[in-house]
Every structure is written in C-alpha cells, then in structure tokens.
Amino acid sequence: MIGAARMAKIVRGNPGPRDAVRRRLMDPRPVADISEAPPRRSPWLTILIVYAGGVVAAVSLGKFSSVGPDVAAQLGLSLSELGWVISAVVGVGAVVGLPAGYLVRRFGTERSLVAGLATIALAGAASMAANDFAWLLIARGVEGIGYVLVTISCPALILRLAHERDRGTALSVWATFVPVGLGAATLAGGAAGSALGWRGWVGLIAGLTLLMAVVSWVRLPRAAGAQAAGPVPRARALAWPGVLAGAFCLTALVTIPVVVLLPTLLIEQYGRSAAAAGALTSVISLLGVAGGLAVGVLLRKGVRVGVLALSGLLVVPAAWILYSGGSSGEALTGAGVISMENGFLGALVFAALPLVLERLDHADVGNGVIAQAGSLGSLLGPPMFGLVAGELGYPALIPVIAVGSLAAVGALLLIGRRAARPLPAAD
C-alpha cells in the first residue's frame, strides 16, 4: 500500500531545475547561502573593490570640508550656504533612501553601483563650473542621488559575495567606509586644494570616481548584479530592519555631532588653534575605523549581537567626561570613546542586517531603510547639538546623548534577541 506522502510525490512529479531555483530563492533563512556550490573562500579582492567604491564616494561626500573657505570666498557664499553645500548629499539620502532601495532592487546592485559612481563623477565635474550657490547646490544634490545608490548597492553586494561565515566581518569592514573616506578627503584636500585650487581638487575627485566606476564595471561579476530578485518585500518584512534602522538613526544623531562640533569646543573652551583643533579632530574621527573593525573580529569569535550592543553604554560616561568641563585631555578622551562607539555600533548595524532579513535578496531594500535612517540622524544631529549647546551650554548635551544612546542600545538588544532565535526550517 502506497503512503499518502509518497502518493502526493508521484502525483506532483519530480521537481525540475526551475523548481529547485525557486525553492532556493524562497528559503526564508537569512543566513542560508543562495548559491548551489558556495566557494570555499570569499572573493576578498572583489569585496575590496566594492569597499573602495564606497570609500571613493565618501571622499566625494567630504571634499568641500577642507576647501570650504576658498569656495565661499570665490562664490560669495555665506557660512549657512556653505553648510548646505557640504550637507546636501546627506540631505538627499535622508529623503530618498528607501525609494532608492527599491530602485536598486529593480536594476540590480552591480549596475546601480556603477551608475551611482558615474553620477557622482559627472555631477562633481559639473560643480567645477559653478559660479553661484544655486548651481553648486544642484550639483551636490545630484551627487547625493549617486551617493545613495552607492551606499545601498555596496553592502548588498558584499552580503551576496561573502561566504556565510565571513559576512559579519565583511559588513563590519564596510561600515568603516565613511570615516576612511572623510579622513582621506581631510588629509589630502588641504594640500591638493592649495596646489590645484578648489576646482582642481573637485575635478581630481571626479576623475578618481569615474575611474572607480570603470574598475567596478570591469571587475565585478555580472551574476552578482543581475541575479533575479524575488518578491518585493512588504511592510511586514521590513519591521525588524526598521528597528535596526532606528538604532542607526539614534546612534548617528548623538555621536556624529560630537566629532563635527569638536573643533569648535577645542577652540572656544580650551584655546586650541584652528589648525590644531582640526588635526586632533581628524585623529579622533579615525578611531571609528578601529571600532568598526573590532566588530568583525568579535563576531568571528562568536560574540553575540546583544552582548556587543552593551558597549554602547560607554557613550554615556564618555559624554560626561567630554562635556563636564575638565581638562582638554579628558575632553579628547571622551570624544575618542564616542567616536569609536560610533564606528562600533554602525558596524554592528550592518553586520546584524542579514540576521533580521526574511530573505537575503531583501538586502537592497533593507539597506535603503538603514541608509535613509543614518542620513536623517547625520543631518539633524549637528544643528540640534548646536542649538542646545548655544542656548544651554555644552553640559546640557550630556542628557541628550544619554537618552539617544540608551534608546539605541535598547533597540539593538531587541535585535540581538531576534537574531538569537533558531532559524526557521527550510521548506
């Protein structure tokens, strides 16, 4: 007598290759490898190229910081207008991050990365001819569109390229692209801007970005960008990525302004020169890279997301040390801890994303949510801190930082509990 299960199998017939592909794409386990025969090693050279694309985009993001006075003098910009030019790229991300995630999903991650880099390069070249504020602001807005495409495509590509055991490490390294790019722009921009003028410096970055677009087009595997996407994620599928994005927004809101306003604090409160304050701030900002790399090492050793999230509690005493009116050494120590925690928690967010996705091919839209949230926090944080410090003094920032960082840690602890649950069985 034939059993019911066997009879059903006979009626349905043996699954063909198309059914096998569909079953792999529909596998809800976020950490399951989607390739039929995964490589024994992750393609680290290819991942490095993707990372370099993000770094070059971040260099373009910060290219006006070091030549800002020259730009303002030649174009007759006010300090407020210069601020808009510098922050316009982030402002675009705060508005279009999620829609851009769906756009990347539609056209593919590899093509979107190349298109984003090319857009940054062309808009950067156009800004060389700017003669007024409106032209420069429009060019920076177009750059912002390219920047969003790059910052969504790169982590989605890294997630797809890296082997399962390497994903946490690869994504935590990816999270360092902003401090590395901004640090490079700060260090090189002063000398290059003096030698070439601000237009020459901007043109140099445009050429470098275009070269990176060509390298990405030639070296990235077409399969990584053209892989068929599954169903579009609905609101329910984005619930946990939304919690993760909230943690990222809060982290950016209360940590990035610390570094942005540090030169002003050192000059006003401790009498440092502008040059010394800028150099010290560059060193402090690069500590975020160490924090991001530490996440990859700890995840590889098996430390859970929830345990790593607890390190965010260090932000509260660090803020007290920074703004309590002690010595300049104490202030720099507090700022250094907060900068390192910014890199640490940001890397943890990117590394935790695949653990809360319903499907790996939701990574593009998930990264869009995170990009928009991070841009929103980065955009709102500095003016909020400036308003509070201007009206109530720097010590008033301590409770603001405490509330934001504790809320971010709480959200990451929820993510840690979610990530610790057993994975659903494959169908």
PATI-353463 format. One record per residue (C-alpha): residue number from 1; x, y, z. Coordinates in steps of 0.5 Angstrom, whole numbers, plus 500, padded with zeros to 3 digits. Layout:
N
[pt NUM [X Y Z]]
...
// end
This chain:
427
[pt 1 [500 500 500]]
[pt 2 [503 507 498]]
[pt 3 [503 512 503]]
[pt 4 [500 519 503]]
[pt 5 [506 523 502]]
[pt 6 [509 518 497]]
[pt 7 [503 518 493]]
[pt 8 [503 526 493]]
[pt 9 [510 526 491]]
[pt 10 [508 521 485]]
[pt 11 [502 526 483]]
[pt 12 [506 532 483]]
[pt 13 [512 529 480]]
[pt 14 [520 530 481]]
[pt 15 [522 537 482]]
[pt 16 [526 540 476]]
[pt 17 [531 545 476]]
[pt 18 [527 551 476]]
[pt 19 [523 549 482]]
[pt 20 [530 548 485]]
[pt 21 [532 555 484]]
[pt 22 [525 557 486]]
[pt 23 [526 554 493]]
[pt 24 [533 557 494]]
[pt 25 [530 564 493]]
[pt 26 [524 563 497]]
[pt 27 [529 560 503]]
[pt 28 [527 564 509]]
[pt 29 [533 563 513]]
[pt 30 [537 570 512]]
[pt 31 [544 567 513]]
[pt 32 [543 561 508]]
[pt 33 [548 561 502]]
[pt 34 [544 562 496]]
[pt 35 [549 559 491]]
[pt 36 [549 552 489]]
[pt 37 [556 551 491]]
[pt 38 [559 556 495]]
[pt 39 [566 558 494]]
[pt 40 [571 555 500]]
[pt 41 [573 562 501]]
[pt 42 [570 569 500]]
[pt 43 [572 573 494]]
[pt 44 [576 578 498]]
[pt 45 [579 582 492]]
[pt 46 [572 583 489]]
[pt 47 [570 585 496]]
[pt 48 [575 590 497]]
[pt 49 [574 593 490]]
[pt 50 [566 594 493]]
[pt 51 [569 597 499]]
[pt 52 [574 602 495]]
[pt 53 [568 604 491]]
[pt 54 [564 607 498]]
[pt 55 [571 610 500]]
[pt 56 [571 614 494]]
[pt 57 [564 616 495]]
[pt 58 [566 618 502]]
[pt 59 [572 622 499]]
[pt 60 [567 626 495]]
[pt 61 [562 627 501]]
[pt 62 [567 631 505]]
[pt 63 [571 634 499]]
[pt 64 [569 641 501]]
[pt 65 [570 641 508]]
[pt 66 [578 642 507]]
[pt 67 [577 648 502]]
[pt 68 [570 651 504]]
[pt 69 [574 658 506]]
[pt 70 [576 658 499]]
[pt 71 [570 656 496]]
[pt 72 [566 661 500]]
[pt 73 [571 667 498]]
[pt 74 [570 666 491]]
[pt 75 [563 665 490]]
[pt 76 [561 669 495]]
[pt 77 [557 664 500]]
[pt 78 [555 666 507]]
[pt 79 [557 661 512]]
[pt 80 [550 658 512]]
[pt 81 [550 657 505]]
[pt 82 [557 653 505]]
[pt 83 [554 649 510]]
[pt 84 [548 647 506]]
[pt 85 [553 645 500]]
[pt 86 [557 641 505]]
[pt 87 [551 637 508]]
[pt 88 [547 637 501]]
[pt 89 [549 630 500]]
[pt 90 [547 627 506]]
[pt 91 [540 631 506]]
[pt 92 [538 627 499]]
[pt 93 [540 621 503]]
[pt 94 [535 623 509]]
[pt 95 [529 623 504]]
[pt 96 [530 618 498]]
[pt 97 [534 612 502]]
[pt 98 [528 607 502]]
[pt 99 [526 609 495]]
[pt 100 [533 608 492]]
[pt 101 [533 601 495]]
[pt 102 [527 599 491]]
[pt 103 [531 602 485]]
[pt 104 [537 598 486]]
[pt 105 [533 592 487]]
[pt 106 [530 594 480]]
[pt 107 [536 595 476]]
[pt 108 [541 590 480]]
[pt 109 [546 592 485]]
[pt 110 [552 592 481]]
[pt 111 [549 596 475]]
[pt 112 [547 601 481]]
[pt 113 [554 602 484]]
[pt 114 [557 603 477]]
[pt 115 [551 608 476]]
[pt 116 [552 612 483]]
[pt 117 [559 613 482]]
[pt 118 [558 615 475]]
[pt 119 [553 620 477]]
[pt 120 [558 623 483]]
[pt 121 [563 624 478]]
[pt 122 [559 627 473]]
[pt 123 [556 632 478]]
[pt 124 [563 633 481]]
[pt 125 [565 635 474]]
[pt 126 [559 640 473]]
[pt 127 [561 643 480]]
[pt 128 [567 645 477]]
[pt 129 [564 650 473]]
[pt 130 [559 653 479]]
[pt 131 [559 661 479]]
[pt 132 [554 661 485]]
[pt 133 [550 658 490]]
[pt 134 [545 655 486]]
[pt 135 [549 652 481]]
[pt 136 [553 648 486]]
[pt 137 [547 646 491]]
[pt 138 [544 643 485]]
[pt 139 [550 639 483]]
[pt 140 [551 637 490]]
[pt 141 [544 635 490]]
[pt 142 [545 630 484]]
[pt 143 [552 628 487]]
[pt 144 [547 626 493]]
[pt 145 [543 621 489]]
[pt 146 [549 618 486]]
[pt 147 [552 617 494]]
[pt 148 [545 614 496]]
[pt 149 [546 609 490]]
[pt 150 [553 607 492]]
[pt 151 [552 606 500]]
[pt 152 [546 602 498]]
[pt 153 [549 598 493]]
[pt 154 [556 596 496]]
[pt 155 [553 593 503]]
[pt 156 [548 589 499]]
[pt 157 [554 587 494]]
[pt 158 [558 585 500]]
[pt 159 [553 581 503]]
[pt 160 [552 577 497]]
[pt 161 [559 576 495]]
[pt 162 [562 574 502]]
[pt 163 [561 567 505]]
[pt 164 [556 566 510]]
[pt 165 [562 565 516]]
[pt 166 [565 572 513]]
[pt 167 [559 576 512]]
[pt 168 [560 579 519]]
[pt 169 [567 581 518]]
[pt 170 [566 584 511]]
[pt 171 [560 588 513]]
[pt 172 [564 591 519]]
[pt 173 [569 593 515]]
[pt 174 [565 596 510]]
[pt 175 [562 600 516]]
[pt 176 [569 604 516]]
[pt 177 [568 607 509]]
[pt 178 [565 614 512]]
[pt 179 [571 615 517]]
[pt 180 [576 613 512]]
[pt 181 [574 617 506]]
[pt 182 [573 623 510]]
[pt 183 [579 622 513]]
[pt 184 [583 622 507]]
[pt 185 [579 628 504]]
[pt 186 [581 632 510]]
[pt 187 [588 630 510]]
[pt 188 [589 630 502]]
[pt 189 [584 636 501]]
[pt 190 [588 642 504]]
[pt 191 [595 640 500]]
[pt 192 [591 639 494]]
[pt 193 [587 645 495]]
[pt 194 [593 649 496]]
[pt 195 [596 647 490]]
[pt 196 [590 646 485]]
[pt 197 [585 651 487]]
[pt 198 [578 648 490]]
[pt 199 [576 647 483]]
[pt 200 [582 643 481]]
[pt 201 [581 639 487]]
[pt 202 [574 637 486]]
[pt 203 [576 635 479]]
[pt 204 [581 631 481]]
[pt 205 [576 627 486]]
[pt 206 [571 627 480]]
[pt 207 [577 623 476]]
[pt 208 [578 619 481]]
[pt 209 [571 617 482]]
[pt 210 [570 616 474]]
[pt 211 [576 611 475]]
[pt 212 [573 607 480]]
[pt 213 [566 607 476]]
[pt 214 [570 604 470]]
[pt 215 [574 599 475]]
[pt 216 [567 597 478]]
[pt 217 [564 595 471]]
[pt 218 [570 591 469]]
[pt 219 [572 587 475]]
[pt 220 [565 586 479]]
[pt 221 [562 579 477]]
[pt 222 [556 580 473]]
[pt 223 [552 575 476]]
[pt 224 [552 579 483]]
[pt 225 [549 585 480]]
[pt 226 [544 581 475]]
[pt 227 [541 576 480]]
[pt 228 [534 575 480]]
[pt 229 [530 578 485]]
[pt 230 [525 575 489]]
[pt 231 [518 578 491]]
[pt 232 [519 586 493]]
[pt 233 [519 586 501]]
[pt 234 [513 589 504]]
[pt 235 [512 593 510]]
[pt 236 [512 587 515]]
[pt 237 [518 584 512]]
[pt 238 [522 591 514]]
[pt 239 [519 591 521]]
[pt 240 [526 589 524]]
[pt 241 [530 592 519]]
[pt 242 [526 598 521]]
[pt 243 [528 597 529]]
[pt 244 [535 597 526]]
[pt 245 [535 603 522]]
[pt 246 [532 607 528]]
[pt 247 [538 604 533]]
[pt 248 [543 607 527]]
[pt 249 [539 614 527]]
[pt 250 [539 615 534]]
[pt 251 [547 613 534]]
[pt 252 [548 618 529]]
[pt 253 [544 623 532]]
[pt 254 [548 623 538]]
[pt 255 [555 621 536]]
[pt 256 [557 624 530]]
[pt 257 [555 632 532]]
[pt 258 [561 630 538]]
[pt 259 [566 630 532]]
[pt 260 [563 635 528]]
[pt 261 [563 640 534]]
[pt 262 [569 638 537]]
[pt 263 [574 643 533]]
[pt 264 [569 649 536]]
[pt 265 [569 646 543]]
[pt 266 [577 646 543]]
[pt 267 [578 653 540]]
[pt 268 [572 656 545]]
[pt 269 [574 652 551]]
[pt 270 [581 650 551]]
[pt 271 [584 656 547]]
[pt 272 [587 651 541]]
[pt 273 [589 654 535]]
[pt 274 [584 652 529]]
[pt 275 [590 648 526]]
[pt 276 [591 644 532]]
[pt 277 [584 643 533]]
[pt 278 [583 640 526]]
[pt 279 [589 636 527]]
[pt 280 [586 633 533]]
[pt 281 [579 632 531]]
[pt 282 [582 628 525]]
[pt 283 [585 623 529]]
[pt 284 [579 623 534]]
[pt 285 [575 621 528]]
[pt 286 [579 616 525]]
[pt 287 [578 612 532]]
[pt 288 [571 610 529]]
[pt 289 [575 605 524]]
[pt 290 [578 602 530]]
[pt 291 [571 601 533]]
[pt 292 [568 598 526]]
[pt 293 [574 593 525]]
[pt 294 [573 591 532]]
[pt 295 [566 589 531]]
[pt 296 [568 584 525]]
[pt 297 [574 581 530]]
[pt 298 [569 580 536]]
[pt 299 [563 577 531]]
[pt 300 [568 572 528]]
[pt 301 [570 570 535]]
[pt 302 [562 568 536]]
[pt 303 [560 574 541]]
[pt 304 [553 575 540]]
[pt 305 [550 582 538]]
[pt 306 [546 583 544]]
[pt 307 [553 583 548]]
[pt 308 [556 587 543]]
[pt 309 [551 592 544]]
[pt 310 [552 593 551]]
[pt 311 [558 597 549]]
[pt 312 [554 603 547]]
[pt 313 [553 604 554]]
[pt 314 [560 607 555]]
[pt 315 [558 613 551]]
[pt 316 [554 616 557]]
[pt 317 [560 617 562]]
[pt 318 [564 619 556]]
[pt 319 [560 624 554]]
[pt 320 [560 627 562]]
[pt 321 [568 626 561]]
[pt 322 [568 630 555]]
[pt 323 [563 636 557]]
[pt 324 [564 636 564]]
[pt 325 [569 642 564]]
[pt 326 [575 638 565]]
[pt 327 [582 639 562]]
[pt 328 [583 638 555]]
[pt 329 [586 631 555]]
[pt 330 [580 629 559]]
[pt 331 [575 632 553]]
[pt 332 [579 629 548]]
[pt 333 [579 622 552]]
[pt 334 [571 623 552]]
[pt 335 [571 625 545]]
[pt 336 [575 619 543]]
[pt 337 [571 614 546]]
[pt 338 [565 617 543]]
[pt 339 [568 617 536]]
[pt 340 [570 609 537]]
[pt 341 [563 607 539]]
[pt 342 [560 611 533]]
[pt 343 [564 606 529]]
[pt 344 [563 600 533]]
[pt 345 [555 601 533]]
[pt 346 [555 603 526]]
[pt 347 [559 597 524]]
[pt 348 [554 592 529]]
[pt 349 [548 595 525]]
[pt 350 [551 593 518]]
[pt 351 [553 586 521]]
[pt 352 [546 585 524]]
[pt 353 [542 586 518]]
[pt 354 [543 580 515]]
[pt 355 [540 577 521]]
[pt 356 [534 580 521]]
[pt 357 [532 580 514]]
[pt 358 [527 575 512]]
[pt 359 [531 573 505]]
[pt 360 [538 575 503]]
[pt 361 [535 578 497]]
[pt 362 [532 584 501]]
[pt 363 [538 587 503]]
[pt 364 [538 592 498]]
[pt 365 [531 595 501]]
[pt 366 [534 594 508]]
[pt 367 [540 598 506]]
[pt 368 [536 603 504]]
[pt 369 [532 604 510]]
[pt 370 [538 604 514]]
[pt 371 [542 609 509]]
[pt 372 [536 614 510]]
[pt 373 [536 613 518]]
[pt 374 [543 614 518]]
[pt 375 [543 620 514]]
[pt 376 [537 623 518]]
[pt 377 [541 622 524]]
[pt 378 [547 625 521]]
[pt 379 [543 631 518]]
[pt 380 [539 633 524]]
[pt 381 [544 632 530]]
[pt 382 [549 638 529]]
[pt 383 [544 643 528]]
[pt 384 [541 640 534]]
[pt 385 [547 640 538]]
[pt 386 [549 647 536]]
[pt 387 [542 649 539]]
[pt 388 [543 646 545]]
[pt 389 [550 648 547]]
[pt 390 [549 655 544]]
[pt 391 [542 656 549]]
[pt 392 [544 652 555]]
[pt 393 [552 651 554]]
[pt 394 [556 644 553]]
[pt 395 [554 641 559]]
[pt 396 [547 641 557]]
[pt 397 [549 636 552]]
[pt 398 [550 630 557]]
[pt 399 [543 628 558]]
[pt 400 [541 629 550]]
[pt 401 [547 624 549]]
[pt 402 [545 619 555]]
[pt 403 [537 619 552]]
[pt 404 [539 618 545]]
[pt 405 [545 613 546]]
[pt 406 [541 609 551]]
[pt 407 [535 608 546]]
[pt 408 [540 606 541]]
[pt 409 [542 600 546]]
[pt 410 [535 598 547]]
[pt 411 [534 597 540]]
[pt 412 [540 593 539]]
[pt 413 [538 589 545]]
[pt 414 [532 587 541]]
[pt 415 [535 586 535]]
[pt 416 [540 581 539]]
[pt 417 [534 577 542]]
[pt 418 [531 577 535]]
[pt 419 [538 574 532]]
[pt 420 [539 569 537]]
[pt 421 [533 565 536]]
[pt 422 [533 559 532]]
[pt 423 [533 560 524]]
[pt 424 [526 557 521]]
[pt 425 [527 550 518]]
[pt 426 [527 550 510]]
[pt 427 [521 548 506]]
// end
